[in-house]
Amino acid sequence: MVLRRINRSEYNNTIRDLVGVDFSPADQFPEDPPAGGFDNIGQALSISPLQLEVYYATARQVLDRALVEGSRPRPSKWHFEPEENTLGSDRLRVKRDGNNILLNPGENGITNGMTVVRREAWNTGIGFRDFMVPVEGEYIIRFRAEGQVPTRAEVVASAAKLLGHRRDEETAKRPERKAQLEQPFAEELKHVETSRLYDYGPPRMKITRHLGGTPKPIAELDISAQERTPEVYEVRAVFKRQSAGVDFDYAYVIPPLLENSSLQHQKEFARPEMLVDWIELEGPVHPVWPPVSHRLLLGNETGNPVNETLRAREVIALHGSRVSPSGAARRSGREGRTL
């Protein structure tokens, strides 16, 4: 039997199971060498001096995230309405807890006080950035939104208008080809009338967290709330004491091989729209104090132990039982492999 080290995914699972921190430190580790098409073969999983240094550094990061000091931090709640920025992208800053935050409404229209995002483009995303949370931790990103899905009749009407305009322009340039230009117009319009491509579902939103200049998509979800019945949606993300931002982008993407690019790229063409009313950031979120991660590491101890040596032994014994053959962390938690 080969006594092997755990691979990156197993390391992340173990940290989550043992410490209760939703953190994936092993994503920054060197790649696990594959063998026979797998990355968990014992003979291939060696340990280098560099990996030992990385393990020690990672242990400090995990403890910094898991352990807390002092009383429960007071949560903050920031509220934004994208349409309050009437100056354009990167031109309005709003004050929140000492931050001078850039509010971005994108180059979008406004309907009934809601920002309308209807296509994927570099200049249509909305969000807020250039801020630093007062306390590191998990935060709730909350927004109120609805979706508007055009009927097939509305799609056909918009296509007829765009295709007809193109046909008329070509006819004006070459009147002698008027009869020939009618055929492609009729064929494209028939395609829009009959193709399943235009049986739209609800608009889709992608939410990206930026932290220290690094973007990370944290959620992608359908905006299923129907027209004039907006709903509140929530996702969660961890923020550290670094410059940060949150982006909301249109994510209803039709594969390029299937789309009719002459129509899909037109602003006037009917397609699903998402309407965003407001955005909030609230946190840090701690249902209990000390948090679960702190309790998992130190038990229910909340004050300073009278005998620190005895307390250290108790903590080591606590974690020794968790990694013993009968402990819950004896396996990776996903496939039952021995660590």
Secondary structure, 3 states (H helix, E strand, C coil): CCCCCCCHHHHHHHHHHHHCCCCCHHHHCCCCCCECCECCCHHHCCCCHHHHHHHHHHHHHHHHHHCCCCCCCCCEEEEECHHHCCCCCCCCEEEECCEEEEEECCCCEEECCEEEECCCCCCCCEEEEEECCCCCEEEEEEEEEEEECCCHHHHHHHHHHHHHHHHHHHHHHCHHHHHHHHHHHHHHHHHHHHCHHHCCCCCEEEEEEEECCEEEEEEEEECCCCCCCCEEEEEEEEECCCCEEEEEEECCCCCCCCCCHHHHCCCCCCCCEEEEEEEEEEECCCCCCCCHHHHHHHCCCCCCCCCHHHHHHHHHHHHHHHCCCCCHHHECCCCCCEC
